[in-house]
Structures are given as C-alpha cells and as structure tokens.
Amino acid sequence: MKKALVAFGAAFVGLIVLFGGMFVAGYSFATSHDREGKIYVDTIVPRIVTGWNDAALMAEASPEMLQIASRDQVHALFRTLGERLGALKEYGGATRIAYFVNFTTGGRVLTLTHTAPAVFEGGPAMLRIRTIRRGGQWNVLEFYLDAEALLRDPGDSRGPKRMPTI
C-alpha cells in the first residue's frame, strides 16, 4: 500500500512539474512574441479600417475566419460600417489583453487578443482583434468592433438608442 501511495505521489508531483514547465514555456513564448504581435496588429488594423477595406481583412484572415465568414458577408458588413462610421480619423494603438499558447505536434501556436481605440467620423469605437501565430505566420482570427454609432438609427437625429437593460 505504501509503495502505491509513493508511486501516486511521485506521479502527481511529476504532473505538477510538467504543467508548471508548460506554463513557463508558454509564458516565455508569448512574451517573446508580444512586441511582434502588437506591430502586426498596429500595421494591419489601419489598413483594414481606413476606407473599410474588406479585401485587406480577407488577405490577413486565418483559415478559421475564412470558414466562418464569406467574402460577400464581410464586404456587406464593411459597406455598412463605412456608411455608419465613416472614415478613420484617429487610431490609438493596440494593447494586448490576453494570450494563449497551444502546444501541438506541429509546433507552438500563439493566440493574442488586443484592443485598440479608434475615432471615426461617426464617433469613437473600440476594436478587439484576435490574432494567431502559427508556423511563424500571423493571421487575423477574429475582428470585432464596438461603437455607439452602430446603435443609432441612421434616419433618427435624436441620438443613439440605448440597449434595453434587464
């Protein structure tokens, strides 16, 4: 019985050491690519939102993003965003808010989530961009935009409509 408990304890300690090592390796990998990810986001976001260039987003899209949204859907969405928000006036730069490192048989995969404030002709907005680094290549995994101007009825001059609260 004592040998079984010692073996179980050794296996448990081994797992803790393994997971601790994976955490340290993941954190080290994420922090070593943090600046590179920020530069990528700060390069592509202005290209995408200046003139609402859906082709620029689709060129940077990850395979996962391409499975979810068709080019026609993105084009229609960007046309609406362009009409509602107008041209980009100011881009505030990206700030990383989260990271995730996945260890795969093909190597490490890094996912970074950034937020970036922006001001458009139609008002301020907050962008949230999830990027993925796989095999040394960065791509956009998700692209979100939150702007009060999107809640306004274009034909209503009384200001923004508020979301109902419960």
Summary of the structure (lengths in Angstrom):
residues: 166
radius of gyration: 21.5
end to end distance: 57.5
largest distance: 78.5
contacts: 438
relative contact order: 0.14
helix: 48%
strand: 31%
